[in-house]
Amino acid sequence: MKIFAFTDVHGNTKALKKIEATVKKQKPDLLVCCGDISIFDHYAERTLKKLASLHKPLFLIHGNHDSETKIEKLCKQYKNVSFIHKKIKMFGNLLFVGYGGGGFMRIDKEFEKFARKIEHKIKTENIILLTHGPPYKTRLDYIYGEHVGCVSFKKFIISHPKTILALSGHIHETAGAQDKIKKTMLLNPGQYGRVIEI
């Protein structure tokens, strides 16, 4: 399976053209966006319309620049777009766990509550965790001399060894950064995106 992941587009037309070119060349099975398609909801409609027009299934969460309710409403206009914040969704043999919003929250009690709620449904599945903010104390969350990621996300990864991939964004300075927690690959795909074969 070929997944094309990207994040923090913020309505940037250059990034959208690059994403379109990659989709045409690489022909991924699925597109995944880790949030912040807008700048405080500006360009949200235009950006989502462009992404939907690529005619690929798209799993998307909102970022800290995006309104959860607005992005969810916009996603409903397109059959190939799924808003998966606080949801789980299968694609092939992979289970996507989506959680958007936030940013610089060290402990996210709402995420931990969501994780407990879905626990019985995800024990036996190969998981891809999709969050906007990165997990704590990794190459993805290190900025200005300190780690600013989320401990709650890291705990989820450690306690779910079948998490094969964790995708996140938010920290523009770490775009393209990769790391590992045990056997889980971590990636901030950046606004131009990264193709991942699983």
N, CA, C and O atoms as a DFTB+ gen file, in Angstrom:
792 C
 N C O
     1  1       0.835      -1.199       0.000
     2  2       0.000       0.000       0.000
     3  2       0.871       1.252       0.000
     4  3       1.887       1.324       0.692
     5  1       0.454       2.221      -0.783
     6  2       1.212       3.469      -0.893
     7  2       0.383       4.612      -0.311
     8  3      -0.715       4.901      -0.788
     9  1       0.925       5.260       0.730
    10  2       0.258       6.374       1.397
    11  2       1.044       7.652       1.132
    12  3       2.269       7.668       1.250
    13  1       0.346       8.711       0.778
    14  2       0.989      10.016       0.617
    15  2       0.490      10.926       1.726
    16  3      -0.674      11.327       1.742
    17  1       1.393      11.250       2.665
    18  2       1.047      12.060       3.833
    19  2       1.632      13.460       3.702
    20  3       2.727      13.645       3.170
    21  1       0.879      14.442       4.197
    22  2       1.349      15.830       4.205
    23  2       0.690      16.566       5.356
    24  3      -0.248      16.052       5.967
    25  1       1.168      17.760       5.657
    26  2       0.647      18.520       6.788
    27  2       0.953      20.002       6.632
    28  3       1.828      20.379       5.853
    29  1       0.244      20.834       7.361
    30  2       0.544      22.270       7.459
    31  2       0.648      22.963       6.098
    32  3       1.586      23.717       5.838
    33  1      -0.325      22.693       5.246
    34  2      -0.359      23.333       3.922
    35  2      -0.688      24.813       4.047
    36  3      -0.147      25.633       3.305
    37  1      -1.571      25.162       4.980
    38  2      -1.947      26.556       5.249
    39  2      -2.360      27.311       3.984
    40  3      -2.076      28.500       3.839
    41  1      -3.036      26.604       3.067
    42  2      -3.524      27.255       1.855
    43  2      -2.465      27.614       0.828
    44  3      -2.769      28.294      -0.152
    45  1      -1.247      27.181       1.027
    46  2      -0.119      27.530       0.158
    47  2      -0.289      26.906      -1.227
    48  3      -0.309      25.682      -1.360
    49  1      -0.412      27.746      -2.260
    50  2      -0.655      27.235      -3.612
    51  2       0.540      26.455      -4.162
    52  3       0.362      25.496      -4.913
    53  1       1.739      26.859      -3.795
    54  2       2.931      26.127      -4.233
    55  2       2.922      24.704      -3.663
    56  3       3.232      23.742      -4.366
    57  1       2.568      24.589      -2.395
    58  2       2.498      23.266      -1.756
    59  2       1.417      22.411      -2.415
    60  3       1.619      21.220      -2.652
    61  1       0.270      23.023      -2.708
    62  2      -0.818      22.276      -3.333
    63  2      -0.442      21.779      -4.727
    64  3      -0.816      20.672      -5.114
    65  1       0.293      22.590      -5.477
    66  2       0.763      22.161      -6.808
    67  2       1.747      21.002      -6.693
    68  3       1.722      20.065      -7.491
    69  1       2.608      21.084      -5.690
    70  2       3.579      20.008      -5.458
    71  2       2.860      18.715      -5.052
    72  3       3.217      17.630      -5.512
    73  1       1.853      18.839      -4.194
    74  2       1.061      17.677      -3.781
    75  2       0.372      17.056      -4.996
    76  3       0.386      15.838      -5.171
    77  1      -0.227      17.901      -5.831
    78  2      -0.899      17.408      -7.032
    79  2       0.069      16.665      -7.950
    80  3      -0.258      15.599      -8.472
    81  1       1.254      17.228      -8.144
    82  2       2.259      16.599      -9.013
    83  2       2.694      15.249      -8.460
    84  3       2.868      14.291      -9.213
    85  1       2.869      15.176      -7.152
    86  2       3.283      13.917      -6.529
    87  2       2.201      12.858      -6.668
    88  3       2.500      11.696      -6.943
    89  1       0.948      13.251      -6.481
    90  2      -0.161      12.312      -6.625
    91  2      -0.217      11.758      -8.044
    92  3      -0.411      10.558      -8.236
    93  1      -0.051      12.621      -9.029
    94  2      -0.092      12.183     -10.428
    95  2       1.061      11.250     -10.767
    96  3       0.895      10.291     -11.522
    97  1       2.226      11.536     -10.207
    98  2       3.413      10.725     -10.505
    99  2       3.446       9.421      -9.721
   100  3       3.738       8.365     -10.283
   101  1       3.150       9.488      -8.430
   102  2       3.313       8.328      -7.549
   103  2       2.062       7.434      -7.463
   104  3       2.156       6.259      -7.108
   105  1       0.894       8.005      -7.793
   106  2      -0.370       7.269      -7.755
   107  2      -0.588       6.532      -6.417
   108  3      -0.718       5.308      -6.394
   109  1      -0.625       7.277      -5.322
   110  2      -0.835       6.641      -4.018
   111  2      -2.246       6.081      -3.880
   112  3      -3.171       6.496      -4.578
   113  1      -2.387       5.130      -2.962
   114  2      -3.700       4.546      -2.699
   115  2      -4.525       5.442      -1.781
   116  3      -5.754       5.446      -1.840
   117  1      -3.832       6.202      -0.933
   118  2      -4.512       7.004       0.079
   119  2      -3.733       8.280       0.362
   120  3      -2.504       8.266       0.414
   121  1      -4.454       9.384       0.544
   122  2      -3.860      10.642       0.993
   123  2      -4.202      10.839       2.467
   124  3      -5.308      10.527       2.908
   125  1      -3.236      11.362       3.221
   126  2      -3.427      11.597       4.650
   127  2      -2.915      12.997       4.984
   128  3      -1.784      13.345       4.643
   129  1      -3.750      13.801       5.654
   130  2      -3.359      15.160       6.036
   131  2      -3.426      15.314       7.549
   132  3      -4.441      15.001       8.172
   133  1      -2.329      15.802       8.135
   134  2      -2.216      15.945       9.595
   135  2      -2.661      17.318      10.093
   136  3      -2.255      17.732      11.178
   137  1      -3.476      18.027       9.334
   138  2      -4.068      19.271       9.825
   139  2      -3.427      20.539       9.326
   140  3      -2.423      20.523       8.614
   141  1      -4.039      21.649       9.723
   142  2      -3.640      22.999       9.313
   143  2      -3.655      23.171       7.796
   144  3      -2.639      23.485       7.174
   145  1      -4.844      22.955       7.218
   146  2      -4.994      23.241       5.789
   147  2      -5.219      24.729       5.564
   148  3      -5.133      25.207       4.432
   149  1      -5.508      25.468       6.642
   150  2      -5.871      26.886       6.527
   151  2      -4.973      27.772       7.385
   152  3      -4.078      27.295       8.082
   153  1      -5.240      29.076       7.314
   154  2      -4.676      30.038       8.258
   155  2      -5.869      30.628       9.009
   156  3      -6.508      31.576       8.553
   157  1      -6.150      30.040      10.171
   158  2      -7.328      30.405      10.963
   159  2      -8.588      30.442      10.092
   160  3      -9.346      31.412      10.082
   161  1      -8.772      29.345       9.367
   162  2      -9.923      29.045       8.493
   163  2      -9.907      29.770       7.149
   164  3     -10.706      29.432       6.275
   165  1      -9.034      30.748       6.953
   166  2      -8.897      31.342       5.616
   167  2      -8.278      30.301       4.682
   168  3      -7.354      29.586       5.071
   169  1      -8.778      30.217       3.475
   170  2      -8.326      29.292       2.429
   171  2      -8.780      27.851       2.663
   172  3      -8.420      26.968       1.884
   173  1      -9.553      27.591       3.705
   174  2      -9.960      26.209       3.997
   175  2     -10.788      25.615       2.859
   176  3     -10.526      24.497       2.415
   177  1     -11.794      26.368       2.383
   178  2     -12.654      25.849       1.311
   179  2     -11.858      25.580       0.046
   180  3     -11.985      24.517      -0.561
   181  1     -11.041      26.539      -0.349
   182  2     -10.246      26.404      -1.570
   183  2      -9.285      25.225      -1.484
   184  3      -9.142      24.455      -2.433
   185  1      -8.630      25.094      -0.336
   186  2      -7.639      24.036      -0.163
   187  2      -8.291      22.659      -0.189
   188  3      -7.798      21.743      -0.847
   189  1      -9.391      22.521       0.523
   190  2     -10.052      21.220       0.573
   191  2     -10.642      20.847      -0.785
   192  3     -10.617      19.679      -1.173
   193  1     -11.165      21.821      -1.499
   194  2     -11.693      21.563      -2.841
   195  2     -10.594      21.036      -3.757
   196  3     -10.812      20.103      -4.530
   197  1      -9.417      21.636      -3.665
   198  2      -8.288      21.201      -4.487
   199  2      -7.862      19.779      -4.118
   200  3      -7.623      18.952      -4.998
   201  1      -7.768      19.496      -2.817
   202  2      -7.353      18.159      -2.378
   203  2      -8.374      17.105      -2.790
   204  3      -8.003      16.002      -3.191
   205  1      -9.659      17.442      -2.692
   206  2     -10.712      16.496      -3.077
   207  2     -10.684      16.224      -4.578
   208  3     -11.023      15.130      -5.030
   209  1     -10.276      17.233      -5.338
   210  2     -10.258      17.095      -6.802
   211  2      -9.156      16.159      -7.300
   212  3      -9.098      15.854      -8.491
   213  1      -8.293      15.707      -6.410
   214  2      -7.240      14.753      -6.799
   215  2      -7.796      13.345      -6.955
   216  3      -7.095      12.441      -7.409
   217  1      -9.066      13.160      -6.575
   218  2      -9.792      11.900      -6.772
   219  2      -9.107      10.705      -6.125
   220  3      -9.025       9.622      -6.704
   221  1      -8.622      10.927      -4.924
   222  2      -8.058       9.856      -4.100
   223  2      -8.751       9.885      -2.742
   224  3      -9.164      10.954      -2.293
   225  1      -8.887       8.747      -2.083
   226  2      -9.399       8.796      -0.710
   227  2      -8.476       9.658       0.150
   228  3      -7.253       9.540       0.074
   229  1      -9.071      10.520       0.965
   230  2      -8.300      11.425       1.822
   231  2      -8.800      11.314       3.250
   232  3      -9.980      11.536       3.521
   233  1      -7.891      10.967       4.173
   234  2      -8.173      11.001       5.603
   235  2      -7.556      12.272       6.151
   236  3      -6.389      12.565       5.892
   237  1      -8.342      13.031       6.913
   238  2      -7.907      14.358       7.334
   239  2      -8.332      14.646       8.768
   240  3      -9.420      14.260       9.196
   241  1      -7.465      15.326       9.500
   242  2      -7.811      15.893      10.804
   243  2      -7.582      17.399      10.728
   244  3      -6.940      17.886       9.798
   245  1      -8.100      18.126      11.694
   246  2      -7.879      19.578      11.728
   247  2      -6.627      19.875      12.559
   248  3      -6.202      19.058      13.376
   249  1      -6.054      21.044      12.339
   250  2      -4.917      21.497      13.130
   251  2      -5.327      22.637      14.045
   252  3      -6.512      22.949      14.157
   253  1      -4.364      23.255      14.695
   254  2      -4.680      24.367      15.598
   255  2      -5.085      25.628      14.847
   256  3      -5.643      26.544      15.451
   257  1      -4.821      25.700      13.551
   258  2      -5.270      26.834      12.738
   259  2      -6.673      26.615      12.169
   260  3      -7.288      27.545      11.646
   261  1      -7.173      25.387      12.273
   262  2      -8.449      25.041      11.652
   263  2      -9.547      24.891      12.700
   264  3      -9.310      24.375      13.792
   265  1     -10.746      25.345      12.356
   266  2     -11.911      25.113      13.206
   267  2     -12.403      23.682      12.986
   268  3     -12.674      23.273      11.857
   269  1     -12.512      22.942      14.065
   270  2     -12.984      21.554      13.975
   271  2     -14.338      21.472      13.272
   272  3     -14.519      20.664      12.361
   273  1     -15.291      22.311      13.697
   274  2     -16.641      22.239      13.133
   275  2     -16.668      22.632      11.652
   276  3     -17.399      22.036      10.862
   277  1     -15.874      23.629      11.285
   278  2     -15.855      24.058       9.884
   279  2     -15.228      22.996       8.993
   280  3     -15.763      22.686       7.928
   281  1     -14.102      22.438       9.417
   282  2     -13.426      21.429       8.597
   283  2     -14.300      20.187       8.464
   284  3     -14.400      19.602       7.386
   285  1     -14.930      19.789       9.563
   286  2     -15.815      18.611       9.500
   287  2     -16.965      18.848       8.520
   288  3     -17.313      17.963       7.737
   289  1     -17.545      20.029       8.568
   290  2     -18.655      20.368       7.666
   291  2     -18.196      20.379       6.208
   292  3     -18.896      19.868       5.334
   293  1     -17.031      20.955       5.946
   294  2     -16.499      20.999       4.576
   295  2     -16.224      19.602       4.043
   296  3     -16.497      19.314       2.878
   297  1     -15.684      18.733       4.892
   298  2     -15.348      17.367       4.463
   299  2     -16.579      16.606       3.988
   300  3     -16.492      15.771       3.088
   301  1     -17.722      16.898       4.596
   302  2     -18.960      16.193       4.244
   303  2     -19.422      16.490       2.824
   304  3     -20.281      15.785       2.294
   305  1     -18.864      17.523       2.201
   306  2     -19.237      17.868       0.826
   307  2     -18.595      16.931      -0.197
   308  3     -19.001      16.916      -1.360
   309  1     -17.601      16.153       0.223
   310  2     -16.841      15.334      -0.721
   311  2     -16.873      13.860      -0.320
   312  3     -16.547      13.504       0.813
   313  1     -17.268      13.017      -1.261
   314  2     -17.406      11.585      -0.981
   315  2     -16.062      10.924      -0.680
   316  3     -16.011       9.933       0.049
   317  1     -14.983      11.460      -1.231
   318  2     -13.668      10.822      -1.062
   319  2     -12.885      11.368       0.131
   320  3     -11.739      10.976       0.347
   321  1     -13.494      12.271       0.910
   322  2     -12.799      12.888       2.045
   323  2     -13.445      12.435       3.354
   324  3     -14.662      12.522       3.518
   325  1     -12.618      11.950       4.284
   326  2     -13.099      11.506       5.603
   327  2     -12.418      12.322       6.694
   328  3     -11.191      12.337       6.798
   329  1     -13.218      12.992       7.498
   330  2     -12.716      13.724       8.662
   331  2     -12.652      12.727       9.811
   332  3     -13.688      12.244      10.266
   333  1     -11.442      12.410      10.289
   334  2     -11.312      11.308      11.250
   335  2     -10.843      11.759      12.639
   336  3     -10.259      10.968      13.379
   337  1     -11.092      13.010      12.995
   338  2     -10.800      13.454      14.358
   339  2     -11.649      12.671      15.356
   340  3     -12.868      12.584      15.206
   341  1     -11.003      12.101      16.375
   342  2     -11.672      11.278      17.391
   343  2     -12.435      10.122      16.756
   344  3     -13.516       9.748      17.211
   345  1     -11.854       9.565      15.699
   346  2     -12.469       8.429      15.016
   347  2     -11.397       7.403      14.661
   348  3     -10.204       7.703      14.622
   349  1     -11.860       6.196      14.407
   350  2     -10.983       5.170      13.851
   351  2     -11.578       4.746      12.518
   352  3     -12.797       4.689      12.357
   353  1     -10.701       4.447      11.562
   354  2     -11.183       4.096      10.224
   355  2     -10.219       3.124       9.564
   356  3      -9.012       3.362       9.518
   357  1     -10.758       2.039       9.060
   358  2      -9.939       1.040       8.374
   359  2      -9.678       1.466       6.929
   360  3     -10.528       2.065       6.269
   361  1      -8.483       1.140       6.468
   362  2      -8.168       1.257       5.044
   363  2      -7.278       0.062       4.730
   364  3      -6.138      -0.017       5.189
   365  1      -7.809      -0.858       3.950
   366  2      -7.092      -2.117       3.747
   367  2      -6.969      -2.833       5.088
   368  3      -7.957      -3.019       5.799
   369  1      -5.741      -3.232       5.424
   370  2      -5.520      -3.915       6.708
   371  2      -4.954      -2.975       7.771
   372  3      -4.398      -3.432       8.770
   373  1      -5.091      -1.677       7.562
   374  2      -4.566      -0.684       8.491
   375  2      -5.704       0.055       9.192
   376  3      -6.706       0.417       8.574
   377  1      -5.526       0.269      10.493
   378  2      -6.509       1.019      11.266
   379  2      -5.946       2.398      11.589
   380  3      -4.946       2.516      12.297
   381  1      -6.586       3.431      11.072
   382  2      -6.160       4.809      11.327
   383  2      -6.868       5.330      12.569
   384  3      -8.091       5.248      12.683
   385  1      -6.084       5.865      13.494
   386  2      -6.601       6.497      14.701
   387  2      -6.342       7.986      14.569
   388  3      -5.187       8.411      14.564
   389  1      -7.392       8.786      14.463
   390  2      -7.248      10.210      14.195
   391  2      -7.549      11.084      15.390
   392  3      -8.517      10.860      16.116
   393  1      -6.698      12.093      15.588
   394  2      -6.936      13.057      16.670
   395  2      -6.307      14.398      16.281
   396  3      -5.084      14.534      16.240
   397  1      -7.159      15.377      15.999
   398  2      -6.677      16.670      15.516
   399  2      -6.659      17.754      16.573
   400  3      -6.888      17.508      17.757
   401  1      -6.377      18.968      16.106
   402  2      -6.350      20.143      16.978
   403  2      -5.149      20.166      17.886
   404  3      -4.156      19.475      17.658
   405  1      -5.258      20.977      18.922
   406  2      -4.170      21.056      19.901
   407  2      -2.948      21.774      19.360
   408  3      -3.039      22.637      18.487
   409  1      -1.829      21.399      19.895
   410  2      -0.581      22.048      19.506
   411  2       0.461      21.804      20.563
   412  3       1.120      20.764      20.560
   413  1       0.623      22.758      21.479
   414  2       1.664      22.656      22.509
   415  2       1.092      22.155      23.844
   416  3       1.309      22.770      24.888
   417  1       0.371      21.048      23.799
   418  2      -0.208      20.489      25.015
   419  2       0.610      19.280      25.450
   420  3       0.669      18.280      24.736
   421  1       1.237      19.368      26.614
   422  2       2.096      18.284      27.088
   423  2       1.286      17.041      27.461
   424  3       1.626      15.925      27.068
   425  1       0.210      17.250      28.225
   426  2      -0.700      16.170      28.588
   427  2      -2.066      16.498      27.993
   428  3      -2.621      17.567      28.247
   429  1      -2.605      15.571      27.198
   430  2      -3.904      15.806      26.561
   431  2      -4.914      14.809      27.132
   432  3      -5.016      13.675      26.664
   433  1      -5.656      15.247      28.144
   434  2      -6.621      14.386      28.818
   435  2      -7.748      13.950      27.881
   436  3      -8.278      12.846      28.003
   437  1      -8.105      14.827      26.948
   438  2      -9.177      14.490      26.006
   439  2      -8.736      13.357      25.076
   440  3      -9.523      12.464      24.761
   441  1      -7.479      13.400      24.640
   442  2      -6.961      12.304      23.818
   443  2      -6.925      10.999      24.620
   444  3      -7.299       9.942      24.114
   445  1      -6.477      11.083      25.864
   446  2      -6.402       9.892      26.710
   447  2      -7.789       9.281      26.925
   448  3      -7.937       8.059      26.951
   449  1      -8.799      10.134      27.078
   450  2     -10.181       9.665      27.201
   451  2     -10.632       8.965      25.923
   452  3     -11.254       7.904      25.974
   453  1     -10.316       9.564      24.779
   454  2     -10.643       8.976      23.478
   455  2      -9.948       7.619      23.310
   456  3     -10.561       6.655      22.852
   457  1      -8.671       7.555      23.684
   458  2      -7.908       6.306      23.564
   459  2      -8.529       5.190      24.405
   460  3      -8.590       4.043      23.961
   461  1      -8.987       5.515      25.612
   462  2      -9.643       4.509      26.464
   463  2     -10.956       4.032      25.838
   464  3     -11.309       2.856      25.920
   465  1     -11.659       4.957      25.224
   466  2     -12.961       4.642      24.616
   467  2     -12.838       3.645      23.457
   468  3     -13.714       2.802      23.263
   469  1     -11.749       3.747      22.690
   470  2     -11.590       2.881      21.515
   471  2     -10.735       1.646      21.790
   472  3     -10.537       0.819      20.899
   473  1     -10.234       1.517      23.003
   474  2      -9.255       0.471      23.331
   475  2      -9.702      -0.923      22.889
   476  3      -8.909      -1.669      22.314
   477  1     -10.937      -1.276      23.148
   478  2     -11.405      -2.630      22.837
   479  2     -11.503      -2.893      21.336
   480  3     -11.590      -4.045      20.910
   481  1     -11.490      -1.829      20.534
   482  2     -11.629      -1.981      19.085
   483  2     -10.303      -2.049      18.344
   484  3     -10.275      -2.388      17.161
   485  1      -9.198      -1.732      19.023
   486  2      -7.932      -1.550      18.299
   487  2      -6.826      -2.510      18.721
   488  3      -5.713      -2.417      18.203
   489  1      -7.095      -3.415      19.631
   490  2      -6.037      -4.260      20.202
   491  2      -5.323      -5.129      19.172
   492  3      -4.115      -5.345      19.278
   493  1      -6.052      -5.627      18.183
   494  2      -5.469      -6.602      17.256
   495  2      -5.099      -6.017      15.901
   496  3      -4.683      -6.750      15.004
   497  1      -5.243      -4.732      15.746
   498  2      -5.040      -4.108      14.431
   499  2      -3.655      -3.466      14.287
   500  3      -3.041      -3.049      15.270
   501  1      -3.183      -3.400      13.044
   502  2      -2.005      -2.594      12.729
   503  2      -2.458      -1.140      12.663
   504  3      -3.312      -0.781      11.853
   505  1      -1.877      -0.310      13.523
   506  2      -2.373       1.055      13.713
   507  2      -1.469       2.085      13.045
   508  3      -0.243       1.973      13.070
   509  1      -2.105       3.089      12.447
   510  2      -1.415       4.314      12.055
   511  2      -2.061       5.443      12.853
   512  3      -3.248       5.731      12.699
   513  1      -1.262       6.075      13.706
   514  2      -1.745       7.184      14.532
   515  2      -1.557       8.488      13.775
   516  3      -0.470       8.794      13.283
   517  1      -2.633       9.241      13.694
   518  2      -2.624      10.514      12.964
   519  2      -2.988      11.625      13.941
   520  3      -4.138      11.723      14.369
   521  1      -2.006      12.471      14.299
   522  2      -2.234      13.592      15.206
   523  2      -1.679      14.871      14.576
   524  3      -0.854      14.825      13.664
   525  1      -2.148      16.003      15.081
   526  2      -1.566      17.255      14.580
   527  2      -0.244      17.541      15.287
   528  3       0.775      17.768      14.635
   529  1      -0.258      17.532      16.604
   530  2       0.968      17.741      17.359
   531  2       1.801      16.466      17.427
   532  3       1.255      15.370      17.301
   533  1       3.110      16.589      17.623
   534  2       3.991      15.424      17.659
   535  2       4.083      14.791      19.046
   536  3       3.748      15.429      20.044
   537  1       4.534      13.542      19.109
   538  2       4.800      12.922      20.415
   539  2       6.021      13.557      21.087
   540  3       6.905      14.103      20.427
   541  1       6.039      13.469      22.390
   542  2       7.056      14.141      23.218
   543  2       8.442      13.503      23.111
   544  3       8.591      12.291      22.961
   545  1       9.443      14.375      23.196
   546  2      10.854      14.007      23.296
   547  2      11.311      13.136      22.131
   548  3      11.818      12.030      22.317
   549  1      11.118      13.662      20.934
   550  2      11.555      13.006      19.703
   551  2      12.172      14.078      18.802
   552  3      12.196      15.259      19.148
   553  1      12.657      13.656      17.669
   554  2      13.206      14.624      16.702
   555  2      12.110      15.504      16.097
   556  3      12.398      16.541      15.500
   557  1      10.862      15.086      16.255
   558  2       9.752      15.817      15.655
   559  2       9.274      16.993      16.502
   560  3       8.590      17.882      15.994
   561  1       9.625      17.007      17.782
   562  2       9.074      18.047      18.664
   563  2      10.143      18.947      19.277
   564  3       9.857      19.712      20.198
   565  1      11.370      18.859      18.773
   566  2      12.473      19.625      19.362
   567  2      12.628      20.960      18.637
   568  3      12.934      21.005      17.445
   569  1      12.410      22.043      19.380
   570  2      12.470      23.372      18.772
   571  2      12.972      24.376      19.811
   572  3      12.545      24.355      20.965
   573  1      13.870      25.243      19.391
   574  2      14.423      26.290      20.269
   575  2      14.986      25.713      21.570
   576  3      14.852      26.307      22.640
   577  1      15.618      24.544      21.453
   578  2      16.315      23.967      22.597
   579  2      15.464      23.193      23.578
   580  3      15.940      22.831      24.654
   581  1      14.206      22.929      23.230
   582  2      13.375      22.137      24.140
   583  2      12.382      21.276      23.369
   584  3      12.079      21.533      22.204
   585  1      11.883      20.244      24.054
   586  2      10.869      19.365      23.479
   587  2       9.489      19.888      23.842
   588  3       9.209      20.168      25.008
   589  1       8.627      20.018      22.838
   590  2       7.324      20.657      23.045
   591  2       6.153      19.734      22.690
   592  3       5.011      20.186      22.608
   593  1       6.432      18.453      22.482
   594  2       5.397      17.522      22.059
   595  2       4.513      17.017      23.178
   596  3       4.564      17.508      24.305
   597  1       3.703      16.027      22.846
   598  2       2.666      15.523      23.745
   599  2       3.048      14.174      24.343
   600  3       3.273      13.204      23.618
   601  1       3.119      14.121      25.664
   602  2       3.420      12.884      26.383
   603  2       2.307      11.857      26.166
   604  3       2.576      10.660      26.066
   605  1       1.077      12.317      26.096
   606  2      -0.068      11.412      25.924
   607  2       0.041      10.621      24.614
   608  3      -0.276       9.432      24.584
   609  1       0.482      11.266      23.548
   610  2       0.662      10.571      22.268
   611  2       1.769       9.522      22.394
   612  3       1.632       8.403      21.900
   613  1       2.864       9.894      23.058
   614  2       3.983       8.964      23.222
   615  2       3.557       7.745      24.035
   616  3       3.920       6.618      23.697
   617  1       2.797       7.960      25.094
   618  2       2.320       6.849      25.925
   619  2       1.441       5.909      25.112
   620  3       1.518       4.691      25.270
   621  1       0.609       6.469      24.247
   622  2      -0.250       5.635      23.399
   623  2       0.599       4.736      22.504
   624  3       0.334       3.540      22.378
   625  1       1.613       5.320      21.891
   626  2       2.483       4.552      20.995
   627  2       3.177       3.422      21.753
   628  3       3.219       2.286      21.282
   629  1       3.715       3.738      22.918
   630  2       4.426       2.726      23.716
   631  2       3.489       1.608      24.155
   632  3       3.875       0.439      24.159
   633  1       2.263       1.959      24.525
   634  2       1.321       0.952      25.031
   635  2       0.590       0.195      23.921
   636  3      -0.157      -0.746      24.191
   637  1       0.810       0.614      22.665
   638  2       0.192      -0.087      21.529
   639  2       1.298      -0.466      20.535
   640  3       1.533       0.247      19.559
   641  1       1.974      -1.592      20.791
   642  2       3.122      -1.980      19.959
   643  2       2.776      -2.277      18.503
   644  3       3.668      -2.377      17.660
   645  1       1.478      -2.418      18.203
   646  2       1.081      -2.623      16.810
   647  2       0.889      -1.296      16.062
   648  3       0.389      -1.274      14.937
   649  1       1.291      -0.194      16.703
   650  2       1.316       1.093      16.006
   651  2       2.560       1.096      15.117
   652  3       3.681       1.221      15.609
   653  1       2.356       0.960      13.815
   654  2       3.499       0.846      12.911
   655  2       3.996       2.208      12.428
   656  3       5.142       2.345      11.998
   657  1       3.116       3.218      12.504
   658  2       3.466       4.548      11.996
   659  2       2.691       5.604      12.766
   660  3       1.501       5.436      13.030
   661  1       3.365       6.695      13.126
   662  2       2.711       7.849      13.757
   663  2       3.053       9.083      12.940
   664  3       4.217       9.472      12.840
   665  1       2.039       9.690      12.362
   666  2       2.204      10.876      11.518
   667  2       1.720      12.108      12.268
   668  3       0.673      12.081      12.914
   669  1       2.489      13.189      12.179
   670  2       2.102      14.438      12.837
   671  2       2.746      15.611      12.113
   672  3       3.573      15.431      11.219
   673  1       2.354      16.815      12.517
   674  2       2.913      18.033      11.922
   675  2       3.096      19.088      12.984
   676  3       3.748      18.860      14.003
   677  1       2.510      20.254      12.735
   678  2       2.458      21.384      13.673
   679  2       3.777      22.148      13.780
   680  3       3.786      23.374      13.661
   681  1       4.881      21.450      14.002
   682  2       6.178      22.118      14.143
   683  2       6.807      22.236      12.761
   684  3       7.381      21.273      12.254
   685  1       6.702      23.405      12.155
   686  2       7.187      23.590      10.786
   687  2       8.689      23.365      10.685
   688  3       9.195      22.870       9.677
   689  1       9.386      23.738      11.745
   690  2      10.862      23.629      11.729
   691  2      11.350      22.185      11.664
   692  3      12.501      21.941      11.301
   693  1      10.483      21.216      12.013
   694  2      10.898      19.817      11.957
   695  2      10.267      19.080      10.778
   696  3      10.226      17.849      10.764
   697  1       9.779      19.821       9.797
   698  2       9.205      19.193       8.601
   699  2      10.238      18.256       7.972
   700  3      11.389      18.632       7.752
   701  1       9.803      17.040       7.692
   702  2      10.689      16.030       7.116
   703  2      11.402      15.170       8.146
   704  3      12.045      14.183       7.789
   705  1      11.296      15.533       9.421
   706  2      11.996      14.791      10.477
   707  2      11.384      13.407      10.679
   708  3      10.171      13.221      10.584
   709  1      12.262      12.444      10.962
   710  2      11.850      11.077      11.254
   711  2      12.479      10.641      12.574
   712  3      13.523      11.151      12.980
   713  1      11.833       9.703      13.224
   714  2      12.372       9.138      14.457
   715  2      11.679       7.803      14.688
   716  3      10.880       7.355      13.866
   717  1      11.994       7.174      15.817
   718  2      11.358       5.913      16.170
   719  2      11.079       5.871      17.661
   720  3      11.871       6.367      18.462
   721  1       9.965       5.287      18.028
   722  2       9.696       4.895      19.410
   723  2       9.517       3.383      19.360
   724  3       8.516       2.879      18.849
   725  1      10.493       2.673      19.893
   726  2      10.533       1.213      19.750
   727  2      10.482       0.880      18.262
   728  3      11.382       1.269      17.517
   729  1       9.444       0.165      17.811
   730  2       9.372      -0.208      16.395
   731  2       8.472       0.715      15.582
   732  3       8.282       0.511      14.383
   733  1       7.924       1.725      16.236
   734  2       7.008       2.648      15.547
   735  2       7.785       3.749      14.839
   736  3       8.563       4.467      15.468
   737  1       7.578       3.883      13.541
   738  2       8.195       4.971      12.779
   739  2       7.403       6.252      13.001
   740  3       6.175       6.252      12.907
   741  1       8.108       7.347      13.296
   742  2       7.496       8.663      13.471
   743  2       7.896       9.539      12.299
   744  3       9.038       9.489      11.843
   745  1       6.961      10.343      11.810
   746  2       7.268      11.187      10.655
   747  2       6.442      12.462      10.677
   748  3       5.228      12.435      10.879
   749  1       7.135      13.591      10.464
   750  2       6.481      14.849      10.123
   751  2       6.679      15.022       8.621
   752  3       7.771      15.397       8.192
   753  1       5.645      14.757       7.801
   754  2       5.840      14.743       6.349
   755  2       6.007      16.116       5.712
   756  3       6.421      16.207       4.556
   757  1       5.690      17.203       6.452
   758  2       5.849      18.545       5.907
   759  2       4.783      18.892       4.885
   760  3       3.966      18.050       4.513
   761  1       4.798      20.148       4.431
   762  2       3.729      20.609       3.543
   763  2       3.847      20.071       2.115
   764  3       2.866      20.076       1.373
   765  1       5.032      19.610       1.726
   766  2       5.175      19.012       0.395
   767  2       4.922      17.510       0.408
   768  3       4.732      16.892      -0.640
   769  1       4.923      16.931       1.601
   770  2       4.494      15.546       1.755
   771  2       5.587      14.518       1.577
   772  3       6.697      14.805       1.130
   773  1       5.219      13.308       1.946
   774  2       6.121      12.153       1.846
   775  2       5.306      10.914       1.464
   776  3       4.244      10.655       2.030
   777  1       5.815      10.168       0.509
   778  2       5.185       8.897       0.118
   779  2       5.749       7.795       1.008
   780  3       6.964       7.663       1.159
   781  1       4.856       7.010       1.592
   782  2       5.255       5.907       2.480
   783  2       4.653       4.620       1.922
   784  3       3.453       4.545       1.658
   785  1       5.482       3.635       1.753
   786  2       4.999       2.324       1.289
   787  2       4.943       1.373       2.469
   788  3       5.924       1.209       3.194
   789  1       3.793       0.747       2.657
   790  2       3.592      -0.183       3.769
   791  2       3.159      -1.543       3.215
   792  3       2.934      -2.479       3.983
